[in-house]
Amino acid sequence: MKTKYIKRYFYYIILAIGAFIMLIPFLWVFSNSLKTPENVLRIPPQYIPNPLTLENFKIVLKELSFMRYMANSFFVVIMNLIGTVFSSALIGFGFAMFDFKGKKLLFTLMLATLMMPSQVTMIPTYFIWSKAGFLDTYAPLIIPGFLGQATGIFLFHQNYKSMPNVLYESALIDGCNPLGILFRIYFPLSKPTVMTLVILTFIGAWNNTMGPLLYLQTREKYTLTMGLLTLNSSPIAGANMGVRMAGAVITMAPVILVFLFAQKYFVQGNISSGVKG
């Protein structure tokens, strides 16, 4: 028994050390964002800012249009969340509850897209949006979310397959149509799966840099990740590492907060998605 507890505490210590090592870059960025320009480049490095200043954040938010970039990012993310969750729930329900010709082949092909690097489709996708006249708009960043996402479809499919068939059959007997069954019974019971997909979609859409870089040309339409890229060439922030670190903190903060808020659902969703094939 004593050996068992020793092993457990040993694992906890190893995990704590690993977690601390993973946190070091984030702590360093946050520390530098609160330093004066002189202290950022100080050798030996100063781990705790002294004096502590919020001037870098004021510059980023007031003089570098980061509030506009943040609003643009939230718009793109919210639209992606609505489209991805809604379409993935519908398609996943269809694959889980209905039998039709070619179902297994379609589902396999859909899963195969997860193994395809985005770089493979980048050029043809760009030409499609260009021919459609959607360059320098948010359409290429939003519309794909409304067409279904393979990861989300898989998560909902696995979740719905794990639910007892009696739910579906009883609802049909009571006169409920398939859409009603989905949104009145199955979807409300899928909170962990929904939250898992919300986290994955939020992180993917928020951190998306290549999409805005390809399709957005007007500076006022930039998302936050694009705004972060422009800091390197900014006359205000280019020579001030503290300002760039402040921009990085602002960019990271929403993702960290969303994950901390919904992490328990993320774990539950991953577990439930593997219950039944």
Secondary structure, DSSP 4 states (H G I P E B T S, - for coil): -HHHHHHHHHHHHHHHHHHHHHHHHHHHHHHHHTS-HHHHT-SS--SS-SS---HHHHIIIIIS-HHHHHHHHHHHHHHHHHHHHHHHHHHHHHHHH---TTHHHHHHHHHHGGGS-HHHHHHHHHHHHHHTT-TTSSHHHHGGGGG--HHHHHHHHHHHHTS-HHHHHHHHHTT--HHHHIIIIITGGGHHHHHHHHHHHHHHHHH--HHHHHH--SGGG--HHHHHHHGGG-TTTTT-HHHHHHHHHHHHHHHHHHHHHHHHHHHHHHHHTTS--
